Amino acid sequence: MKQGLIFDLDGTLLDTLKDLAASTNYVLRAHGFPEHPLEDYNYLVGQGARHLIEYALPAEARDKKRVDKLLEEFSAYYGTHWDVHTRPYPGVPEMLQKLKSMKRPVGILSNKPHAFTVMCVEKLLPDFPFSIVMGHKEPFPRKPDPAAAWHIAEQWGLKPADIMFCGDTSIDMTTADRAGMFAVGVTWGFRPREELLEHGARELAETPLDIPKIFKKS
């Protein structure tokens, strides 16, 4: 069995898509830009808030000044509307309880801004003692750069090869691969299973309760 487990957050533990989409469409609408249907956000999210806003804008409107302004407005709006629809995926609380009994360190590494990551976890996953919760913050680059994953391994005193990394996108699978960790793709998130396999998933979890089983045999 691996000795530690890192989770992505959005699309893995929490279904955040509707609130991210609504907040982005709010600022697009306020500035007269076309909104996106919900399904578009499966691919717009995953690389941080700036990337989300930049690529939600039409290509000809992605200048830095405009992106900065919309990002500021998005952050303010999302900060008070992030939990309208966001909830743990069915089976996630039960899965976390099973992991608790295994007495191994469990952490979260997200490209969501750090303050939002902590806020989400404290409100919606309060009963699980995550040993580390990290969103994007300096000096660490965003995933798929492995630096933050290595930082977690160092904090735990573990080798990267002794850690399982679970996520729902190619970004997570690439992060795990670059970090030298065991990549597990979850199929209930934002991206299709084919993407996960193409980018290095060693195992696929079809339901949250598959995670403890994969962890135990890894």
N, C-alpha and C positions, 0 to 999 in steps of 0.2 A: 504494500500500500504506500502511496505517496505520503509525504509528511506535511504538506501544506496545500491549500487550495485558494486560488484567486478567481473571483468572479468579475466579469463586466457587470454593469448595472442596467442601463437602458436596453430593453429587448432581451435581457437575460433573467434578471430578478424582477424588474418592474416593467409594466406595460405603460410607457410614457408617451407613446406616439401621438395620441389625440391632443394632449395638452401642448406638446411641442409644435404640432401643426397649427393648432388654434392660435397660439401666441405669435408664430411666424406670420400667419395669414393676417393677423390683426395689424402688424406693423406694415406689411405690404399694402394692405387696403388703405391704411392711413396716409400712405404716400402715393396712392394712385397706381400701384403696380398690380399685375395679375396675381391672383391667389392660386395655390396648388391644391389638387385633390389629395385626400389623405394618403393614398397609395404612393404618391410621389415621395412622401417623407420617409418611406422605408429606405430610400437611398440618399436622401439629403442629410439625414442625421447620422451620427456616429463618429464625426471627426471634430467635434467641438462646436461651440455656439457661433464663432466667427465664420467657420466654413459653412454652417447651416444658412446664415443670413446672406453670405456672399453668393452662394450658389442658388438660393431661392430667388435672388434678383435676376432680371434679364441680363444677358452677357454685357450689353452695352451700358449698363447702369452700375457696374461693380467697382467704381472708383473708391479709393480708401476713405475719403471724407463721408460719402454716403453710407458705406458699410459701417463705419464707426458710429454714425448717428442712429442708424436702424438697430445696430447691435445694442446700443445704450437703451433704446426704447424697448427692444425685445426683452432685455434683462430685467428692466423694471416691471414690465407687464407679466412676464413669466414668473417673476418672483412672488407675485400675489395670485397667480392662476395656475400654478404648476400641478396642483393636486385636485383639480376639478374631476378628472377622469382617471388619473394615474393610480394604479393599484398593483400589488404583487400579482404575478401570474398565478392561476390556480395551481395548487400543489407546492408552491415555493415555501410557504411557512412550514408545511409538514416536512419538506426536504431539509430545511435548515435545522429542524429539531432532530432529525436523524443524524445530521452531521455533528451536532453538538455532542452527541453521545460518543462520537469517535475521538474526541479530545485532541484534535489537531487544529493548528491555527488556520483561520479562514479570513480572507480579506477581500476588499473591493477595489478595483482600479478602473476608473471611468475617464472618458474624455470630456464629460460634463464638467463645467467649472466647479472647483472644489467646494465652494459654499453651497451650491445647489445639491451636490452629491451628498454632503453631510446632512443637509436639511431633509432630503428624501429618505435617507436611511433612518434618521432619528425618528421621523414621523411614521413611516410605513413598515419599517422592519425593526421595531424597538426591542423585541424580545430575544434577538440573537446577538451574542457578544462577539461581534467582529473585532479582530485584534488590530486591524488597520483598515481605514476607509480613506481612499485617496481619489479626489477628482484632479482635474488638470490644475497645476500650480507650478510656479517657478521654484527651482530651476529646471524642472523636468520637462522634456518635450512630450507632446501628445503621443499616444499609441498611433502607429505601430513601432515607434522607437522603443526599444526594450529597457531604457534606463530606469523608468519608474518600477517596472516589474523586478529588475535587479535590486532596486532599493528595498522593495518589500522582502525579497529573499534574504538580503543582508540583515534587515531588522529581525527576521525570524531566526537567523543563524543557520539557514538551509542553503544547500546547493540548488541552483535552478532546476537541475534534472530531477530533484525530489519534490517538485511542485507541479500540480495540475492547474491548468488555466482554462476557464470556461467562458465562452462568449457566443454571440449570435451573428458575427459578421467576419468578413475576410480580414478586417483590421485586427480583430482579436486573435484569429488564427495565425496571422503573420507576426503579431507581437509575441505569441507563445513560441513560435518557431525561432524567431530571432533571439529570444531570451534563453532558448534551450530548455523550455518547459513542455509538459505533456498537454497538447492541445485537444480540447473537447468542445465540439460545436453543439449548440442547442437549437433544435429545429422549430421551436415555438416562437422565435423572435422575429426580427425584421427582414432577414435575408434567407434565400432558399438553401436547402441542404447541399445542392451542387456547388454553390459558392464556398461553403465551408470545407467540403472535401477537396476542392481544387486548390485551396490555400492552406492545406496542411492539417486538417482535423484528423486526429488519430482514432477518435471515437465520436459517435453522434449520440446525443441524449434525446430521446423522443418525448420524454416527459421529465419534469423536475425530479421525480422519485428515481429516475435512472441515475442521477448524479451520485448519490451515495454508493450505489452498486459499482459504478465505474471507478469511483475513488478507491473503494475497498480492494478491487482487483488490480488496480494500476501499479 
